[in-house]
Amino acid sequence: MNQAEFKALIDRYLSGQASEEEKHLVDEWYSSFAAKPAKEEQPDTSAVRDEIYGRLNQKWHQQKPAAPVISIRRILPYAAAITGILVLFFFARNRVRRSNNATAEKFTVLSCAAGEVKKIYLPDGSSVWLNSRSRMRISDDFQVKDSRNVFLDQGEAFFEVTKNPRRPFFVITPSVTTRVLGTSFNVKAYKELTNAVVTVATGRVQVKGGSRILAVLTRGQQVSYNTLTQKFELATVDPESAHQWMNGEYTLNQAGFNELAFAINNLYGYKLVSTDPASNHYKYSLRLKSARTLEETIKIICSVHQNHYRRSKNEVIITK
């Protein structure tokens, strides 16, 4: 259920036009809000929650509903769709079937378009920031299994995991599996990138490539696993730098053109290409910010190696 659908549901409820099933859904959301307020939300998300809660609270106390309609505002500087307040509530109901086989495991699928970021709350209290062009699956049996399994099929996500020693938490990508008990960490596993990268912000995680244990990481440690050669490298990094994308920023340090193009696609949803053969050898050390317009960012990029550019539909073409 997206933001517009949720807004329409609230309006139907307050006007007395909701079905019995819809009334039941809203009643449960209201109860869960009052019993367990969301933690560590951005200010705008909290305001949205409070506004919805306030309107429903007026309904329960037989007061006249508030006149203004709900306005869902963007939380990040770029078109970030923050849907965490809704996903937990509709998690068990808004199911996506991956197979016609009645015995097959069923999943809820969550994804982000280019230039979009979502914050998602899981039923165990853990939270996930899902990056641009990412896709994640969660079993509908997430709460009843011995382990808490999340499948990051494509893209990047930052996890803040609620501690539960009896039920370990696994993030499973096509190339690496990360096991935790309670911590926060970033997993980057885009299909177009050769390396899958896990970086720990707090706590301790174990990372496996296939059946092989690659590393046990603590704060500020990172493992980069080459999906082609199956070799890996360990590094010590600034733990905050790995999830700057949550704030609409990318820091490039001697990055090649392909890495630059990848960041532009994630931030703005535009494809960056070059007709300059020298681009294959160019290096870029930049901090990209979504607070800047695409035009401003491209001009900065072109100034590094004295290039020009032109735009064509959803492409930006770098020229000599």
N, C-alpha and C positions, 0 to 999 in steps of 0.2 A: 504494500500500500504506500503510494507516494504522498508527498506533502499536500497536493491538491485534493486527492481522494480523502485524506484524513480530515482536511478542513471541511470538505463537503459533508463528511460523516458527522462532525461536531455540529454543523449548522442544521442538519436534519434532526439530530437528537434534541437540540434546544428548541426547535420549532415543533416537536412532537410528531415528525414524519418518519422517524427511524423505525425499521423493523424490530421485532423482538430480539433477533440475533445481534443486530447492530447495537441495540440498547445494552445487551449483555456484554458486548466487547467494550463499550465505553465505560460501563460500570466497573469492569475489572481493571481497566487502565486507571480510572480515578482512584480505586482502592490501592493499587500498587504504587501510585504516585505518593499518596498520603503515607503509606507504610514505609516506603523506602525511597527517599529522594535521591536523584542522580548525583553522583560525586564528580568533582573536578570538571564541571562543564564550563564551556566558554560563556561569557556573560550573556550573549544574545540567545544562546540555547536555553539558559536558565530563564530568561525573560519570556521566551516562547512557552516553556513548560508552565511558568507561573500564570501566564495569560490564559492558557487553556484551562488550567486547574481552577483559576478564579471564575471563569465563566460557568464551569460545571458546578462549582461550589455555590454560586448564586442560584442555579437551578435547583439544587437539593434543598436550599433554604427558602424556596418558593419566592424568590425575588425576581424582579424583571431582568431578563438576560441583558448583558452588556451589548450596546448597539454596534460598536466597531467590529468589523470582521477581523479574523486572525491574519496577521502578516508574518509570514516566514521569511526572515531576513538572512542574507548571506553572512556567514561567520568569518570565513577567511577572505583575504583581499581579492582572491580570484574566485570564479564561480564555484564555490565549494558547497556541495549539498550535504548538510549535516542532518542525518536522519536517526541518530542514536536514540532519541526519545521515543521513536515509534517502533524500531525494529524489535526491541525486547518484547513489547506488548503483542505484536502480531507474529512473532517468531514461530509459534507452534501452529499457526493457522494459515499463514501465507506461504504455502509449500510449493516447491517446484519439483515435478516428477521427472526423473532422469531415465526411467525405464517403464515399459508397459508391463513388465513382469511384476505380478502382485507381491512376490516374495523379495524383490530387490530392495536394497536399502534406499531410503528416501532422504532427500536433501533440501534444505533451503539454500538458494543461490543468491549471492549478493555481488554486485559489480558496480564499477565506476566508469563513466565515459571520460574521454580526454578532457582535461581541465577541471575535473571534479574530484572531490575528496569527501568521504563519509566517515562519521564516527558511529560505531555500532556497539550496542551493549548486548552481551551474551547472557543466557539464562543463569549462569553461575556467578554473575557479577563482574566478570572480566569485561574489558573494553578493547575495541580494535579500531584503529584509524586505518582506513583503506585508501590507498593512493590512486591517482589517475590511471586509467586503463588497466585496472586490476579486477580479478574475479576470485571469489572465495566461496567454498561450500561448507555447510555445517549440517551434520546428520540430525534428522528430526528426533533421534534417540540420544542426543547429546547429554541430557540430564540423567539417563538411566544406565549408561555404559560405565564400565570400570575406569576408562580413561576418557578425557575430554579431547576429542579430535577435531581439528580445523584443517581444511584442505585449501591451501593457497595455490590454485591452478595456474595463475598468471599474475605477475605484478609485484606489488610491494605493500607491506602492512606493518604497523607498529602495534605491539600487543602489550597490554597491562593486565597481568594475569592474577586473579584472586587465588590466594594460597589454599591448597587442599592436598595435604600429603597423601591422602588415601586415593585421590584421583588425579594422577599426573596429566599435564596438559601437553598435547602434541600439535605442532604446526607441520603439516606434511606438504611439501612441494614436489614437483616431478623429479627433482634431483637430490634434495636434502630434507632431512627430518630433524626438527628441533624439539627436545623434550625439556619441560620445565615443571617446577612445583609451584612457584609464585615469584614473578619477576616482571621486568619490562624490557623489551628487546625489539629490534627491527629485522625483518626478513625481506630481502629483495631478490625476486626470482622471475624477472621478465623473460619471456620466451626469446625475444630478439637479442638478449644479452648472453654472452658466453658464460659469465660467472654468476653463481648464486651466492649471496652475501648475507651473513648473519652478524649483527652487532648488538652487544648487550649494553643496556643503559643502567640497569640495576639487577642485583641478584646473580643467579648462576644457571647456565643452560648447558645441555649436552647436544651436540650436533653430529648427525650421522649422514654419510653419503652412501646410499644403499644400505648394506648391512655393516659397513665399516664405521667405527667411531672416529670422527675427524678431530674433535676437540671438545674440551669442557671449558666454557668461557665464563668470565666474570666481568664486572663493570669495566668498560673501556676497551674490551678485547673484541676482535673481529676475525671471522674466518671467511675466506673467499674460495669457493669451490668451482673449478673449471669443469663444466659439464661435458666437454669434449675429451679432455685428457684425463679427467678424474683425479687431477692433482689439486692440492689446496695450499693456501698460504695463510699464515697467522699474522696479525698486526695489532698494534696498540694505537687506538684512535681517540679523538674527542667523541665521547658517546652521544653528545647532543647533535653533532654534525650529521649523523646518519639519518636522523628524522627531521631535518630542517624543512623537508617538503610539507610537513604538517602545517607550517606557517607560510607556505607559498614561496620557499626559497630553495635554491640549489647552489652549492659551492663547487666550482670546478677548479681543479689544481693540475695544470699541465695536461688537460684533457684533449683528446683528439676530436676531430670534427663529428664523428659518429656519436660520441658521448654528448657533445653539445647539441646535436640534432635531437637526441633522445630527450634531453631536458626541456628543450623548446616544445616538443610535442606534448610532454606531460603538463607543462605550465599553461600553454595556450591552445593546444589542439591543432597546431599547424605543423606541416611537414617542412623541414629545413633541408634543402638540397643545394649543391654547388656545381657550377660549370667551370670553376677554376681548378685545374689539375693540381695546383699546389696545395689545395685544401687537405689532401691526403696526408700532408706533412705538418700542417699547422697545429699549434698547441694553444690552448686557451686557459687562462687563470682568471676566472670571473666569479662574481656572485650574482646570480640571476634572481630577480624578485618579481613576483606576480603583481606587486603594487605598481610596477611600471607597465606602460602599454607595450604591446608587441612592437610597435614602431620604434619606441625608445630603446627597447632591448636590442633590436636588430641593428640600429645605428651604433650602439656600443660595440656589438660584435664586429661589425664591419670596420670600425676604427682600429681594431687590434692589428689587422694585416692590410689595411688600406684597401678594402674591397668595396664594391657597390652591391646593390640588391634591387630586386623587383618582386612584386607579388602577383600570383596567378591563382585565383580561387583560394583553395586551402593550402597553398604552397608559398614558401618564401625562397626565392632563388638567389643564391650568392654568386656574384660575377666578379670579374677582374676589375 
